[in-house]
């Protein structure tokens, strides 16, 4: 509509497949801030200011940078890796 501005935020969807490790609710972090806990088989959607952000599932074990743009959507998958010291990891998912 005329006079309305576009959403200045980016939308980020965190999702977690249903796994045997379903009792745990790992955190997801954006720029070191604990955003939320993601339950097994669930999707968590948040809006963040557009710009460069650092995402991780465990701040001690690394993550990745993502340059988000206003009005765009991003999908990040949360996975459990039992063969590497039982660590939760976030992965960006490219949609074409």
OpenMM code with the backbone's topology and positions (N, CA, C; nanometers):
from openmm import Vec3, app, unit

residues = "UNK UNK UNK UNK UNK UNK UNK UNK UNK UNK UNK UNK UNK UNK UNK UNK UNK UNK UNK UNK UNK UNK UNK UNK UNK UNK UNK UNK UNK UNK UNK UNK UNK UNK UNK UNK UNK UNK UNK UNK UNK UNK UNK UNK UNK UNK UNK UNK UNK UNK UNK UNK UNK UNK UNK UNK UNK UNK UNK UNK UNK UNK UNK UNK UNK UNK UNK UNK UNK UNK UNK UNK UNK UNK UNK UNK UNK UNK UNK UNK UNK UNK UNK UNK UNK UNK UNK UNK UNK UNK UNK UNK UNK UNK UNK UNK".split()
positions = [
    Vec3(0.0832, -0.1165, 0.0000),
    Vec3(0.0000, 0.0000, 0.0000),
    Vec3(0.0887, 0.1243, 0.0000),
    Vec3(0.0466, 0.2303, -0.0606),
    Vec3(0.1266, 0.3524, -0.0607),
    Vec3(0.1484, 0.4043, 0.0811),
    Vec3(0.2693, 0.4558, 0.1051),
    Vec3(0.3012, 0.5107, 0.2350),
    Vec3(0.3518, 0.4101, 0.3358),
    Vec3(0.3409, 0.2789, 0.3076),
    Vec3(0.3906, 0.1781, 0.3988),
    Vec3(0.5317, 0.1392, 0.3575),
    Vec3(0.6186, 0.1247, 0.4564),
    Vec3(0.7562, 0.0855, 0.4259),
    Vec3(0.7697, -0.0661, 0.4311),
    Vec3(0.8705, -0.1167, 0.3607),
    Vec3(0.8979, -0.2596, 0.3613),
    Vec3(0.9532, -0.2993, 0.4981),
    Vec3(0.9425, -0.4253, 0.5306),
    Vec3(0.9941, -0.4764, 0.6567),
    Vec3(1.1457, -0.4587, 0.6610),
    Vec3(1.1991, -0.3850, 0.7582),
    Vec3(1.3441, -0.3643, 0.7650),
    Vec3(1.4191, -0.4847, 0.8205),
    Vec3(1.3462, -0.5850, 0.8661),
    Vec3(1.4073, -0.7028, 0.9268),
    Vec3(1.4224, -0.8172, 0.8279),
    Vec3(1.5060, -0.9119, 0.8653),
    Vec3(1.5178, -1.0392, 0.7944),
    Vec3(1.4460, -1.1442, 0.8789),
    Vec3(1.3897, -1.2442, 0.8149),
    Vec3(1.3214, -1.3526, 0.8852),
    Vec3(1.4102, -1.4753, 0.8822),
    Vec3(1.4344, -1.5329, 0.9996),
    Vec3(1.5184, -1.6523, 1.0103),
    Vec3(1.4339, -1.7641, 1.0690),
    Vec3(1.4330, -1.8779, 0.9979),
    Vec3(1.3603, -1.9968, 1.0429),
    Vec3(1.4646, -2.0989, 1.0892),
    Vec3(1.4567, -2.1388, 1.2151),
    Vec3(1.5403, -2.2466, 1.2675),
    Vec3(1.4536, -2.3709, 1.2691),
    Vec3(1.5043, -2.4807, 1.2157),
    Vec3(1.4235, -2.6017, 1.2237),
    Vec3(1.5075, -2.7198, 1.2668),
    Vec3(1.4399, -2.8149, 1.3269),
    Vec3(1.5039, -2.9339, 1.3819),
    Vec3(1.4180, -3.0540, 1.3467),
    Vec3(1.4801, -3.1489, 1.2800),
    Vec3(1.4069, -3.2720, 1.2474),
    Vec3(1.3800, -3.3512, 1.3748),
    Vec3(1.2766, -3.4329, 1.3724),
    Vec3(1.2462, -3.5197, 1.4862),
    Vec3(1.3559, -3.6254, 1.4959),
    Vec3(1.4221, -3.6319, 1.6101),
    Vec3(1.5333, -3.7241, 1.6313),
    Vec3(1.5151, -3.8017, 1.7605),
    Vec3(1.5984, -3.9040, 1.7777),
    Vec3(1.5958, -3.9791, 1.9029),
    Vec3(1.6349, -3.8915, 2.0211),
    Vec3(1.7155, -3.7896, 1.9957),
    Vec3(1.7570, -3.6974, 2.1021),
    Vec3(1.6483, -3.5926, 2.1248),
    Vec3(1.5237, -3.6333, 2.1145),
    Vec3(1.4124, -3.5398, 2.1198),
    Vec3(1.3863, -3.4768, 2.2548),
    Vec3(1.4375, -3.5373, 2.3626),
    Vec3(1.4114, -3.4828, 2.4950),
    Vec3(1.4893, -3.3541, 2.5206),
    Vec3(1.5983, -3.3346, 2.4488),
    Vec3(1.6769, -3.2135, 2.4696),
    Vec3(1.6183, -3.0980, 2.3892),
    Vec3(1.6419, -2.9780, 2.4356),
    Vec3(1.5952, -2.8568, 2.3675),
    Vec3(1.7139, -2.7619, 2.3551),
    Vec3(1.7978, -2.7844, 2.2534),
    Vec3(1.9175, -2.7017, 2.2404),
    Vec3(1.8847, -2.5566, 2.2086),
    Vec3(1.9741, -2.4695, 2.2501),
    Vec3(1.9594, -2.3267, 2.2229),
    Vec3(2.0130, -2.2926, 2.0858),
    Vec3(1.9628, -2.1843, 2.0310),
    Vec3(2.0223, -2.1249, 1.9119),
    Vec3(2.0643, -1.9834, 1.9506),
    Vec3(2.1797, -1.9414, 1.8998),
    Vec3(2.2395, -1.8137, 1.9360),
    Vec3(2.2556, -1.7267, 1.8123),
    Vec3(2.2329, -1.5980, 1.8305),
    Vec3(2.2585, -1.4989, 1.7269),
    Vec3(2.3447, -1.3914, 1.7908),
    Vec3(2.4641, -1.3736, 1.7363),
    Vec3(2.5594, -1.2756, 1.7891),
    Vec3(2.5861, -1.2982, 1.9381),
    Vec3(2.5935, -1.4264, 1.9777),
    Vec3(2.6245, -1.4617, 2.1159),
    Vec3(2.5070, -1.4565, 2.2115),
    Vec3(2.3912, -1.4114, 2.1649),
    Vec3(2.2715, -1.4022, 2.2497),
    Vec3(2.1869, -1.5281, 2.2340),
    Vec3(2.1499, -1.5891, 2.3456),
    Vec3(2.0627, -1.7061, 2.3444),
    Vec3(1.9245, -1.6598, 2.2985),
    Vec3(1.8814, -1.7080, 2.1797),
    Vec3(1.7538, -1.6634, 2.1243),
    Vec3(1.6365, -1.7470, 2.1726),
    Vec3(1.6548, -1.8795, 2.1732),
    Vec3(1.5446, -1.9677, 2.2099),
    Vec3(1.5935, -2.1116, 2.2125),
    Vec3(1.5059, -2.2002, 2.2577),
    Vec3(1.5328, -2.3436, 2.2566),
    Vec3(1.4425, -2.4056, 2.1500),
    Vec3(1.4977, -2.4984, 2.0718),
    Vec3(1.4226, -2.5578, 1.9616),
    Vec3(1.3889, -2.7024, 1.9963),
    Vec3(1.2605, -2.7326, 1.9991),
    Vec3(1.2140, -2.8675, 2.0292),
    Vec3(1.2249, -2.9567, 1.9063),
    Vec3(1.2328, -3.0852, 1.9292),
    Vec3(1.2418, -3.1833, 1.8221),
    Vec3(1.1208, -3.1752, 1.7293),
    Vec3(1.1466, -3.1711, 1.5980),
    Vec3(1.0401, -3.1669, 1.4994),
    Vec3(0.9713, -3.0327, 1.4865),
    Vec3(1.0326, -2.9273, 1.5385),
    Vec3(0.9694, -2.7954, 1.5393),
    Vec3(1.0442, -2.6935, 1.4541),
    Vec3(0.9742, -2.5860, 1.4243),
    Vec3(1.0317, -2.4721, 1.3537),
    Vec3(1.0148, -2.3499, 1.4431),
    Vec3(1.1205, -2.2719, 1.4553),
    Vec3(1.1173, -2.1472, 1.5308),
    Vec3(1.1457, -2.0346, 1.4326),
    Vec3(1.0588, -1.9360, 1.4271),
    Vec3(1.0757, -1.8233, 1.3347),
    Vec3(1.0965, -1.6958, 1.4147),
    Vec3(1.2026, -1.6213, 1.3780),
    Vec3(1.2320, -1.4943, 1.4443),
    Vec3(1.2641, -1.3892, 1.3393),
    Vec3(1.2435, -1.2648, 1.3751),
    Vec3(1.2846, -1.1536, 1.2903),
    Vec3(1.4026, -1.0861, 1.3563),
    Vec3(1.5051, -1.0539, 1.2760),
    Vec3(1.6236, -0.9868, 1.3265),
    Vec3(1.6540, -0.8682, 1.2358),
    Vec3(1.7244, -0.7688, 1.2870),
    Vec3(1.7630, -0.6579, 1.2004),
    Vec3(1.8514, -0.7077, 1.0858),
    Vec3(1.8316, -0.6554, 0.9676),
    Vec3(1.9149, -0.6942, 0.8539),
    Vec3(2.0599, -0.6575, 0.8847),
    Vec3(2.1520, -0.7379, 0.8316),
    Vec3(2.2944, -0.7124, 0.8527),
    Vec3(2.3697, -0.8414, 0.8729),
    Vec3(2.4948, -0.8296, 0.9087),
    Vec3(2.5823, -0.9444, 0.9281),
    Vec3(2.5654, -0.9974, 1.0707),
    Vec3(2.5357, -1.1264, 1.0833),
    Vec3(2.5123, -1.1878, 1.2139),
    Vec3(2.5898, -1.3193, 1.2236),
    Vec3(2.6235, -1.3555, 1.3472),
    Vec3(2.6936, -1.4811, 1.3752),
    Vec3(2.5958, -1.5754, 1.4439),
    Vec3(2.5718, -1.6919, 1.3831),
    Vec3(2.4778, -1.7906, 1.4355),
    Vec3(2.5526, -1.9145, 1.4831),
    Vec3(2.5038, -1.9736, 1.5926),
    Vec3(2.5612, -2.0990, 1.6409),
    Vec3(2.4584, -2.1720, 1.7266),
    Vec3(2.4863, -2.2998, 1.7499),
    Vec3(2.4038, -2.3797, 1.8397),
    Vec3(2.4793, -2.4029, 1.9707),
    Vec3(2.6083, -2.3794, 1.9678),
    Vec3(2.6932, -2.3945, 2.0858),
    Vec3(2.8089, -2.2967, 2.0710),
    Vec3(2.8088, -2.1883, 2.1454),
    Vec3(2.9105, -2.0852, 2.1261),
    Vec3(3.0538, -2.1353, 2.1429),
    Vec3(3.0730, -2.2467, 2.2139),
    Vec3(3.2070, -2.3001, 2.2348),
    Vec3(3.2594, -2.3782, 2.1146),
    Vec3(3.1705, -2.4192, 2.0248),
    Vec3(3.2114, -2.5060, 1.9141),
    Vec3(3.1899, -2.4450, 1.7769),
    Vec3(3.1831, -2.3161, 1.7689),
    Vec3(3.1775, -2.2490, 1.6392),
    Vec3(3.0394, -2.2393, 1.5790),
    Vec3(3.0318, -2.1591, 1.4751),
    Vec3(2.9096, -2.1351, 1.4018),
    Vec3(2.9464, -2.0749, 1.2677),
    Vec3(2.8675, -1.9804, 1.2208),
    Vec3(2.8963, -1.9183, 1.0916),
    Vec3(2.8360, -1.7796, 1.0832),
    Vec3(2.8919, -1.6993, 0.9954),
    Vec3(2.8433, -1.5652, 0.9668),
    Vec3(2.7387, -1.5725, 0.8565),
    Vec3(2.6374, -1.4908, 0.8668),
    Vec3(2.5339, -1.4827, 0.7638),
    Vec3(2.4964, -1.3363, 0.7463),
    Vec3(2.5104, -1.2868, 0.6244),
    Vec3(2.4745, -1.1489, 0.5939),
    Vec3(2.3288, -1.1479, 0.5486),
    Vec3(2.2392, -1.1010, 0.6349),
    Vec3(2.0959, -1.1044, 0.6055),
    Vec3(2.0520, -0.9728, 0.5434),
    Vec3(1.9487, -0.9814, 0.4615),
    Vec3(1.8939, -0.8636, 0.3942),
    Vec3(1.7491, -0.8431, 0.4364),
    Vec3(1.7084, -0.7179, 0.4441),
    Vec3(1.5713, -0.6878, 0.4856),
    Vec3(1.4718, -0.7492, 0.3879),
    Vec3(1.3657, -0.8037, 0.4444),
    Vec3(1.2598, -0.8638, 0.3644),
    Vec3(1.2899, -1.0044, 0.3143),
    Vec3(1.4097, -1.0582, 0.3421),
    Vec3(1.4458, -1.1923, 0.2954),
    Vec3(1.4269, -1.2939, 0.4077),
    Vec3(1.4142, -1.4220, 0.3672),
    Vec3(1.3991, -1.5311, 0.4622),
    Vec3(1.5199, -1.6229, 0.4541),
    Vec3(1.5592, -1.6785, 0.5696),
    Vec3(1.6739, -1.7680, 0.5797),
    Vec3(1.6331, -1.8899, 0.6610),
    Vec3(1.6847, -2.0067, 0.6232),
    Vec3(1.6500, -2.1311, 0.6884),
    Vec3(1.7766, -2.1954, 0.7443),
    Vec3(1.7749, -2.2225, 0.8749),
    Vec3(1.8896, -2.2819, 0.9421),
    Vec3(1.8451, -2.4112, 1.0088),
    Vec3(1.9168, -2.5192, 0.9786),
    Vec3(1.8821, -2.6518, 1.0315),
    Vec3(1.9691, -2.6826, 1.1534),
    Vec3(1.9063, -2.7291, 1.2584),
    Vec3(1.9755, -2.7673, 1.3807),
    Vec3(1.9891, -2.9191, 1.3815),
    Vec3(2.1137, -2.9693, 1.3878),
    Vec3(2.1388, -3.1136, 1.3852),
    Vec3(2.2265, -3.1557, 1.5016),
    Vec3(2.2067, -3.2792, 1.5442),
    Vec3(2.2835, -3.3402, 1.6510),
    Vec3(2.3889, -3.4291, 1.5869),
    Vec3(2.5125, -3.4165, 1.6306),
    Vec3(2.6204, -3.4980, 1.5731),
    Vec3(2.6818, -3.5858, 1.6821),
    Vec3(2.6250, -3.7058, 1.7055),
    Vec3(2.6693, -3.7902, 1.8166),
    Vec3(2.8127, -3.8412, 1.8024),
    Vec3(2.8665, -3.8455, 1.6821),
    Vec3(3.0018, -3.8966, 1.6638),
    Vec3(3.1094, -3.7931, 1.6921),
    Vec3(3.0705, -3.6705, 1.7200),
    Vec3(3.1682, -3.5646, 1.7489),
    Vec3(3.1401, -3.5032, 1.8859),
    Vec3(3.1491, -3.5847, 1.9882),
    Vec3(3.1332, -3.5391, 2.1267),
    Vec3(2.9944, -3.4856, 2.1584),
    Vec3(2.8932, -3.5376, 2.0924),
    Vec3(2.7539, -3.5023, 2.1224),
    Vec3(2.7279, -3.3519, 2.1153),
    Vec3(2.7611, -3.2910, 2.0048),
    Vec3(2.7497, -3.1475, 1.9855),
    Vec3(2.6319, -3.1167, 1.8942),
    Vec3(2.5578, -3.0105, 1.9285),
    Vec3(2.4542, -2.9581, 1.8397),
    Vec3(2.5187, -2.8587, 1.7453),
    Vec3(2.4819, -2.8624, 1.6163),
    Vec3(2.5379, -2.7700, 1.5175),
    Vec3(2.4253, -2.7103, 1.4332),
    Vec3(2.4489, -2.5861, 1.3887),
    Vec3(2.3573, -2.5194, 1.2966),
    Vec3(2.4163, -2.5233, 1.1575),
    Vec3(2.3309, -2.5418, 1.0567),
    Vec3(2.3718, -2.5432, 0.9172),
    Vec3(2.2793, -2.4501, 0.8401),
    Vec3(2.3368, -2.3725, 0.7509),
    Vec3(2.2516, -2.2904, 0.6645),
    Vec3(2.2016, -2.3794, 0.5521),
    Vec3(2.0815, -2.3534, 0.5085),
    Vec3(2.0193, -2.4322, 0.4029),
    Vec3(1.9943, -2.3405, 0.2860),
    Vec3(2.0499, -2.3744, 0.1711),
    Vec3(2.0353, -2.2943, 0.0516),
    Vec3(1.9115, -2.3388, -0.0241),
    Vec3(1.8204, -2.2468, -0.0454),
    Vec3(1.7009, -2.2770, -0.1234),
    Vec3(1.7134, -2.2060, -0.2581),
    Vec3(1.6915, -2.2791, -0.3654),
    Vec3(1.7020, -2.2186, -0.4974),
    Vec3(1.5671, -2.2135, -0.5641),
] * unit.nanometer
topology = app.Topology()
chain = topology.addChain("A")
for resn in residues:
    res = topology.addResidue(resn, chain)
    for name in ("N", "CA", "C"):
        topology.addAtom(name, app.Element.getBySymbol(name[0]), res)
